[in-house]
Amino acid sequence: YGFVGFSIIDRNGLLLATADDATVGLRLDAEHVPIADAAFRGVTVVSRPLRASLDVAEPAYVQPGAAIMLVVAPVFGADGTVIAALGFAIDVDAFSQILGIARAGESGETYAFDANGRMLSNSRFEEELRQIGLLPEDPDVDSVLNVDIRNPGGDLRTGFVPPTDRR
């Protein structure tokens, strides 16, 4: 299904099984604990994009710092109680491709963003975002979690410089 990793997690955040045996026995990073906690309440959740903190062995290889999303679901025991959480990592590029289906015409764009205007999906206009200074020249830096959607008050493509800080 294109997942880039998986894990089985106990109530204490201990990784019981993962795509990389070297990470078995480690504990979840603090930022991932709320996602697992939801699964232990019986809820399946999908995280917002985050940067991978571990790299894992083939075939589920994720570079540290790559943008991923986590899907975490409860695992129920025979008595109906949640006994573990099952998590899958999704490459944000796959999420962005799903949004691409809704693109309209030559220049229409569909993307996801959070309540603060931070982009959660990739833009197909990253080169243009670099040209107007919204992304650094580094080709390893993508738009996920690095671009905030704001109204600058003018056309940045023509050299307009906003009179106030973007934030």
N, C-alpha and C positions, 0 to 999 in steps of 0.2 A: 504493500500500500504506500510505499514511499516514505515510511517513517525513517528518521535518521538515528533513532535510538529508542530504548525501552528501559523500564525499571519496575521492580516490584518493591514496595516500600512498606515498612511496618509503622505502627502508631507513633514511634519515637523518631521517625525520619531516617531510620537505618535502611540503607540500600541492600535488600536481600538478594536481588538478582538484577543484572544490567547487561547491556550489550557488550560491555567490556569487563571481563573478570577482575581487572585491576581496581575497579571502583566499588566492587562488592565489599560491604563492611564500612563504607564511608557514610557520613550523614549528609542530609540535604543542606544546601546553603540556606541561610535565614530567609532569603527572598522567595524560596520555593516552598517553605513550610506551610504558608496559608493555602497554597494550591492543594497540597496533600491533605491538610486538615478538612477541606471541603469534601474530599472523597470519603473520609472517615465519618462524615455526617450523612453519607449516602448520596452525595451529589456529584455528578460528572461535570468537570469544569474544563474550559479552554483558557489558557493564560494569554495575556497580551505578549507581544514579542519581548524577548529578553536576550541578553548576550550569553552564549554558552560559557560556562566556567571550567568545563573539562573537555579534553579531547578524548575520543574513544576509538578503539581499534576497528579495523575493517570488519565486517562490511558497513558498519554504522559509523562512519567517520565524520566527525564534526570538528572543525577547527575551533580552538578557543577564541571566543569573541564573535563567533558567527551568530547571526540572528536566528533564533528558534522560537517555536511556540510549544507549549506543553499541553497535552490532553491527559487528564488524570481521572480515573474512574474507580469506584469502589469495587472490591472483590468480596462477595458475600460467602459466608460459611454455610454449612448445612442448616444451622439454626436461624439463619437470616441476619446475623450480625455481620458487620463489616470486619473482616480479618486482615485485610491488606489493601493497598492502593496500587493500581496498575497504571503506569504512566508511559506515554509515547511522546517522543520529540518530533516535531514537524519543522522542516526547513521553511523559513518565511517566504522563500522564493516560490514554493508550491502554493502557499496561501495567496501570494500576489498573483500567481497565474490564474487562480480561480476568479479573482476580481477582474482580471483582464477580459473575461468572457463578456462583461457588461460594457466594454469600451464602445463608444459611439464614434463612427467615422474615422477620419485620419488623425484627429488630435484630441478626441474625447478621452478622458481618463477617469477611472474609478479606483479609489483607494480608501484605505481604512485609516482612521485617526482617533485618538482618545479625546477625553473631555477637555484636555489642555491644548489640543491642536497638534499634538506630536504625531508624526506619520508612523503607522504601524505596518504598512505595506511598502513594497518597492515602487518607485516611480519609473516609468520607461523614459523619462526626460532627465535622467541624472546628469548627462553631459551639459544640458542647458542649465541645470541647477548649479553646476560647477562654474559655468561661464558668468552667471550673475552673482556668484559669491555665496550662495546658500549651502553649498557643499565644498569641502576642501578639494584641491587638485588631486589628492591621493585616490587612485582608482579602487583601493581596497575599502574605502569608506562609502557605504551605500546610503540610501535615503531613510531606511528603517531606523527609527529612533533618533535620527540625526537632523531631521527637518521639522521645524515648527511652522504650521500653517498660520499665516498672519496677513492682514491687508496692509501692504507697505504704503499705500496712499498714492501710488504711481506705478509706471511700467518699468520694472527693473531691467528688462531686456534692452531698453533704450538709454540706460545709464542713470536712471532716477536713483537718488540716494535718499532714503527716508530721513526726515529731520529728527526722528527720535530712535532710540535703541529698539531693535526688533522685539525684545521681550516686552 
